[in-house]
Amino acid sequence: MSERRVKWQCRRGMRELDVLLGTYLEKQYGNSDESQKAAFRRVLELPDPDLIGYLLSGNNPADPELADVIDQIRGKASA
């Protein structure tokens, strides 16, 4: 998947999600290894209610790869 497509998928229509996902894309995605990039693309496939729960409500996904990316997204947004 092209980075352009990934950038488009970061646009969710909810400002908070757009900021969190866009910040991760700009600051972290390019420096990530392929497995981390794949995990981020999987995060982008999640429905918005799940993303809201993970990124804004502090819930954690059961999948450890997704949980790692969610933690990174949360960390980058507060940096």
C-alpha positions in Angstrom: 0.0 0.0 0.0 1.4 3.4 -0.9 2.1 6.0 1.7 -0.3 8.3 -0.1 -3.1 5.7 0.5 -2.1 5.4 4.1 -2.3 9.1 4.5 -5.8 9.1 3.0 -6.9 6.4 5.4 -5.7 8.6 8.4 -8.5 11.0 7.6 -11.3 9.8 9.7 -13.6 12.8 9.8 -13.1 13.2 13.6 -10.6 15.8 14.4 -9.1 14.0 17.4 -8.5 10.8 15.3 -7.2 12.8 12.4 -4.6 14.5 14.6 -3.5 11.4 16.4 -3.2 9.3 13.2 -1.7 12.1 11.2 0.9 12.9 13.8 2.0 9.2 13.9 2.2 9.1 10.2 4.4 12.2 9.9 6.7 11.5 12.8 7.0 7.7 13.1 5.6 5.8 10.1 8.6 6.5 7.8 11.1 5.3 10.4 9.2 2.1 11.2 10.1 -1.4 10.1 7.8 -3.2 7.7 6.1 -5.2 10.5 5.2 -1.9 12.3 4.0 -0.4 9.1 1.8 -3.4 8.5 0.4 -3.2 12.0 -0.4 0.5 11.5 -2.2 -0.3 8.3 -4.2 -2.8 10.3 -5.0 -0.2 12.8 -6.4 2.0 10.0 -8.7 -0.8 9.0 -10.4 -0.7 12.4 -13.8 0.9 12.6 -13.9 4.4 14.1 -15.7 3.3 17.4 -12.8 0.8 18.0 -10.2 3.5 17.3 -11.9 5.9 19.6 -11.9 3.3 22.3 -8.2 2.6 21.8 -6.9 6.1 21.3 -9.2 8.3 23.3 -10.6 6.1 26.0 -7.4 4.1 26.8 -8.7 0.7 25.9 -6.1 -1.8 24.6 -6.5 -4.2 21.7 -5.9 -7.9 22.5 -3.5 -8.2 19.5 0.0 -7.3 20.9 1.2 -5.8 17.6 -1.8 -3.5 17.4 -1.4 -2.7 21.1 2.2 -1.6 20.4 1.2 0.7 17.6 -1.6 2.1 19.6 0.8 2.9 22.5 3.2 4.6 20.0 0.4 6.6 18.5 -0.6 7.8 22.0 3.0 8.6 22.8 3.7 10.6 19.6 0.6 12.6 20.1 1.7 13.9 23.5 5.3 14.5 22.4 
